[in-house]
Amino acid sequence: MLSSVLSRIRTTPPSLARLRAAVAVLFALDGFVFGSWAARVPDVSATTGADHTALGVALLCLSLGALACMQVTGALCARLGTGRTAALAGIAASACAVLPGFATSVPGLCAGLLVFGAATGAVNVAANSVGVQVESRAGRPLLSGLHAAFSAGGLLGALVGGLASAVVGVGPHLVAVAVLGLAVMAWSGPVLVAADAGSPVAEHESRDATDDSPRPTAVLVVLGAVAGATAYGEGALSDWGALHLREQLHAAPALAAAGYAGFSSAMALGRLAGGTLVAAIGERRVLVGGALLAAVGVLTAVGTTSLPVALGGFVLVGLGLANVFPLAIARAGALGGPRGVALSTTVGYTGLLGGPPVIGFLAQQAGLPTALATVALMAVLAAVLVLGIEGSALRRPSLPRVGWSQPVLFGRRPVAVVLRPVGEALQPAATKVRRGTGSYVRDLRLLEVS
């Protein structure tokens, strides 16, 4: 019903500035909704009586819902249009934000988060797809700036959530979030829908969908793993950071929410400066240096008994992780086109959505500080993967190297010698992944009903 209403919107395609603003608003709304939820996780946990393991199971339901919806969002974009799908996803994410707020038991929380996760998964994929379209129209990198809008929205959501936790219950707070989100989509939704009309990018995507030329699948999977290893940290801090500050450092609710707020604000600032950093020192150094800085920040945050030092550690993590995910996804788009973006985004968001439940299970066994320390391990893994992409057998001579020709921080030759056997060992698996991905894409086309 809602899709048919949106399909009747007939306007001229929006200007680039108007479309960019609408997409930025969508990213910011996504961050605001998620940040609002993240700030109230301790309250929801207390209301439902969920311990670390039960909360981990509930967060796993959120992840499963998101990943399941991501599997079909690309096909829905092809069927309904990218802008229309993004508008529907934004409306759904806003409306479903109320569900975890009214849960009174762990099973009810699991059910609510399953639906909420599906809506957020759809809006994540759709927003990135529209962001790629905006980059194509602008002819210059913009995805890091759009992700900065997500971080700014997460900051605002966390700040408001922290203040609301002292004066209002979870249910009324998330109802207000939903109402605000629907009001925002009333403006940005028609702009996104209008972007589908006569879009030159749509023609490009249509040609790409029928293009059977080989794709650098192995490199795309590694890029997705880079994004996922760092997104693991973002998901972990968003859902467990406030709880860590409350339980381990006895922070008040508002100060506990300030941990995620500091993380989000630092990430937003880092992404705004992403283009300048890449131009100054190169893409590879931004990725590797950022991942290592994030590892230092995590170890600082979980290894201290000082609340100010822990908050400073959260800021370092935000600065370090700021540009890793958007740069990895943008590089995947340059190498593999829209299908490359889809593959790497799905792999990347597995880390974002899978991190919180993994942290929950580990926290029950070894304690929350030790569980959060795994974020540092994943960040170091991302740095190693970045260093190995160009030097290993995963690189193909025909691939463009724009932005990746900068010198490696520790020298190319030693890294190539160490990682070349790893790349050779991954080649058989990469072939299987490539074949499976091709079959999966063909299956998804069944959804494209004319």
Solvent accessible surface area in square Angstrom, and as a share of the most:
residue,aa,sasa,rsa
1,M,193,0.86
2,L,78,0.39
3,S,34,0.22
4,S,43,0.28
5,V,74,0.42
6,L,13,0.07
7,S,40,0.26
8,R,165,0.60
9,I,46,0.23
10,R,193,0.70
11,T,77,0.45
12,T,113,0.66
13,P,70,0.44
14,P,12,0.08
15,S,67,0.43
16,L,59,0.29
17,A,77,0.59
18,R,114,0.42
19,L,2,0.01
20,R,92,0.34
21,A,45,0.35
22,A,0,0.00
23,V,0,0.00
24,A,29,0.23
25,V,44,0.25
26,L,0,0.00
27,F,8,0.03
28,A,30,0.24
29,L,12,0.06
30,D,8,0.04
31,G,0,0.00
32,F,17,0.07
33,V,2,0.01
34,F,20,0.09
35,G,0,0.00
36,S,0,0.00
37,W,2,0.01
38,A,2,0.01
39,A,6,0.04
40,R,5,0.02
41,V,0,0.00
42,P,9,0.06
43,D,30,0.16
44,V,3,0.02
45,S,14,0.09
46,A,83,0.64
47,T,84,0.49
48,T,14,0.08
49,G,63,0.60
50,A,11,0.08
51,D,80,0.41
52,H,39,0.17
53,T,47,0.28
54,A,22,0.17
55,L,1,0.00
56,G,0,0.00
57,V,58,0.33
58,A,0,0.00
59,L,1,0.01
60,L,64,0.32
61,C,26,0.15
62,L,5,0.03
63,S,2,0.01
64,L,94,0.47
65,G,4,0.04
66,A,0,0.00
67,L,39,0.19
68,A,66,0.51
69,C,28,0.17
70,M,8,0.04
71,Q,66,0.29
72,V,55,0.31
73,T,1,0.00
74,G,37,0.35
75,A,4,0.03
76,L,55,0.27
77,C,15,0.09
78,A,64,0.50
79,R,121,0.44
80,L,44,0.22
81,G,19,0.18
82,T,8,0.05
83,G,2,0.02
84,R,38,0.14
85,T,7,0.04
86,A,0,0.00
87,A,0,0.00
88,L,36,0.18
89,A,6,0.05
90,G,1,0.01
91,I,38,0.19
92,A,40,0.31
93,A,5,0.04
94,S,0,0.00
95,A,46,0.36
96,C,23,0.14
97,A,3,0.02
98,V,31,0.18
99,L,67,0.33
100,P,1,0.01
101,G,13,0.13
102,F,125,0.52
103,A,11,0.08
104,T,109,0.63
105,S,49,0.31
106,V,37,0.21
107,P,99,0.62
108,G,34,0.32
109,L,0,0.00
110,C,19,0.12
111,A,60,0.47
112,G,8,0.07
113,L,0,0.00
114,L,82,0.41
115,V,73,0.42
116,F,1,0.00
117,G,0,0.00
118,A,31,0.24
119,A,8,0.06
120,T,3,0.01
121,G,0,0.00
122,A,14,0.11
123,V,1,0.01
124,N,13,0.07
125,V,15,0.09
126,A,0,0.00
127,A,1,0.00
128,N,2,0.01
129,S,28,0.18
130,V,2,0.01
131,G,0,0.00
132,V,40,0.23
133,Q,9,0.04
134,V,0,0.00
135,E,29,0.13
136,S,71,0.46
137,R,91,0.33
138,A,26,0.20
139,G,67,0.65
140,R,131,0.48
141,P,119,0.75
142,L,11,0.05
143,L,2,0.01
144,S,19,0.12
145,G,32,0.30
146,L,5,0.02
147,H,8,0.04
148,A,4,0.03
149,A,19,0.14
150,F,28,0.12
151,S,3,0.02
152,A,47,0.37
153,G,5,0.05
154,G,1,0.01
155,L,44,0.22
156,L,96,0.48
157,G,0,0.00
158,A,0,0.00
159,L,83,0.41
160,V,58,0.34
161,G,0,0.00
162,G,3,0.03
163,L,127,0.63
164,A,12,0.09
165,S,24,0.16
166,A,82,0.63
167,V,128,0.73
168,V,55,0.32
169,G,40,0.38
170,V,16,0.09
171,G,5,0.05
172,P,79,0.50
173,H,10,0.04
174,L,1,0.00
175,V,60,0.34
176,A,59,0.46
177,V,4,0.02
178,A,7,0.05
179,V,94,0.54
180,L,89,0.44
181,G,0,0.00
182,L,75,0.38
183,A,61,0.48
184,V,44,0.25
185,M,4,0.02
186,A,74,0.58
187,W,106,0.37
188,S,0,0.00
189,G,2,0.02
190,P,51,0.32
191,V,6,0.03
192,L,0,0.00
193,V,4,0.02
194,A,8,0.06
195,A,7,0.06
196,D,34,0.18
197,A,46,0.36
198,G,76,0.73
199,S,13,0.08
200,P,88,0.56
201,V,11,0.07
202,A,46,0.35
203,E,110,0.50
204,H,86,0.38
205,E,51,0.23
206,S,70,0.45
207,R,148,0.54
208,D,16,0.08
209,A,36,0.28
210,T,103,0.60
211,D,54,0.28
212,D,125,0.65
213,S,52,0.33
214,P,110,0.69
215,R,44,0.16
216,P,6,0.04
217,T,5,0.03
218,A,9,0.07
219,V,3,0.01
220,L,4,0.02
221,V,46,0.26
222,V,13,0.07
223,L,1,0.01
224,G,0,0.00
225,A,35,0.27
226,V,1,0.00
227,A,0,0.00
228,G,5,0.05
229,A,4,0.03
230,T,4,0.02
231,A,3,0.02
232,Y,15,0.06
233,G,0,0.00
234,E,19,0.09
235,G,0,0.00
236,A,0,0.00
237,L,4,0.02
238,S,3,0.02
239,D,3,0.02
240,W,0,0.00
241,G,0,0.00
242,A,6,0.05
243,L,17,0.08
244,H,4,0.02
245,L,0,0.00
246,R,58,0.21
247,E,73,0.33
248,Q,74,0.33
249,L,25,0.12
250,H,156,0.70
251,A,12,0.09
252,A,54,0.42
253,P,57,0.36
254,A,51,0.40
255,L,85,0.42
256,A,1,0.00
257,A,5,0.04
258,A,33,0.25
259,G,0,0.00
260,Y,10,0.04
261,A,5,0.04
262,G,18,0.18
263,F,2,0.01
264,S,4,0.02
265,S,31,0.20
266,A,5,0.04
267,M,3,0.01
268,A,9,0.07
269,L,119,0.59
270,G,8,0.08
271,R,6,0.02
272,L,124,0.61
273,A,43,0.34
274,G,2,0.02
275,G,53,0.51
276,T,101,0.59
277,L,74,0.37
278,V,38,0.22
279,A,92,0.72
280,A,77,0.60
281,I,71,0.36
282,G,2,0.02
283,E,12,0.05
284,R,0,0.00
285,R,82,0.30
286,V,12,0.07
287,L,1,0.01
288,V,0,0.00
289,G,29,0.28
290,G,11,0.10
291,A,1,0.01
292,L,60,0.30
293,L,68,0.34
294,A,0,0.00
295,A,8,0.06
296,V,86,0.50
297,G,0,0.00
298,V,3,0.01
299,L,99,0.49
300,T,45,0.26
301,A,1,0.01
302,V,25,0.15
303,G,67,0.64
304,T,28,0.17
305,T,132,0.77
306,S,42,0.27
307,L,36,0.18
308,P,99,0.62
309,V,69,0.39
310,A,0,0.00
311,L,41,0.20
312,G,33,0.32
313,G,0,0.00
314,F,2,0.01
315,V,55,0.32
316,L,57,0.28
317,V,1,0.00
318,G,0,0.00
319,L,74,0.37
320,G,2,0.02
321,L,5,0.02
322,A,0,0.00
323,N,7,0.04
324,V,2,0.01
325,F,10,0.04
326,P,1,0.01
327,L,20,0.10
328,A,0,0.00
329,I,0,0.00
330,A,34,0.26
331,R,22,0.08
332,A,0,0.00
333,G,21,0.20
334,A,61,0.47
335,L,26,0.13
336,G,1,0.01
337,G,19,0.18
338,P,38,0.24
339,R,58,0.21
340,G,0,0.00
341,V,11,0.06
342,A,50,0.39
343,L,35,0.17
344,S,0,0.00
345,T,3,0.01
346,T,35,0.20
347,V,45,0.26
348,G,0,0.00
349,Y,14,0.05
350,T,63,0.37
351,G,13,0.12
352,L,16,0.08
353,L,4,0.02
354,G,18,0.18
355,G,0,0.00
356,P,6,0.04
357,P,2,0.01
358,V,65,0.37
359,I,0,0.00
360,G,0,0.00
361,F,82,0.34
362,L,67,0.33
363,A,5,0.04
364,Q,82,0.37
365,Q,154,0.68
366,A,61,0.47
367,G,28,0.27
368,L,2,0.01
369,P,37,0.24
370,T,79,0.46
371,A,1,0.01
372,L,1,0.01
373,A,26,0.20
374,T,30,0.17
375,V,2,0.01
376,A,6,0.04
377,L,125,0.62
378,M,57,0.26
379,A,1,0.01
380,V,65,0.37
381,L,81,0.40
382,A,1,0.00
383,A,3,0.03
384,V,64,0.37
385,L,44,0.22
386,V,1,0.01
387,L,19,0.10
388,G,6,0.05
389,I,13,0.07
390,E,14,0.06
391,G,22,0.21
392,S,12,0.08
393,A,40,0.31
394,L,13,0.06
395,R,95,0.35
396,R,68,0.25
397,P,128,0.80
398,S,99,0.64
399,L,25,0.12
400,P,65,0.41
401,R,103,0.38
402,V,116,0.66
403,G,24,0.23
404,W,13,0.05
405,S,64,0.41
406,Q,67,0.30
407,P,69,0.43
408,V,11,0.06
409,L,73,0.36
410,F,131,0.55
411,G,30,0.29
412,R,100,0.37
413,R,193,0.71
414,P,79,0.50
415,V,21,0.12
416,A,12,0.10
417,V,93,0.53
418,V,102,0.59
419,L,29,0.14
420,R,105,0.38
421,P,77,0.48
422,V,77,0.44
423,G,1,0.01
424,E,98,0.44
425,A,75,0.58
426,L,75,0.38
427,Q,67,0.30
428,P,83,0.52
429,A,50,0.39
430,A,9,0.07
431,T,41,0.24
432,K,145,0.62
433,V,60,0.35
434,R,62,0.23
435,R,177,0.65
436,G,41,0.39
437,T,35,0.20
438,G,25,0.24
439,S,46,0.30
440,Y,84,0.32
441,V,28,0.16
442,R,144,0.53
443,D,83,0.43
444,L,35,0.18
445,R,79,0.29
446,L,148,0.73
447,L,64,0.32
448,E,74,0.33
449,V,94,0.54
450,S,155,1.00
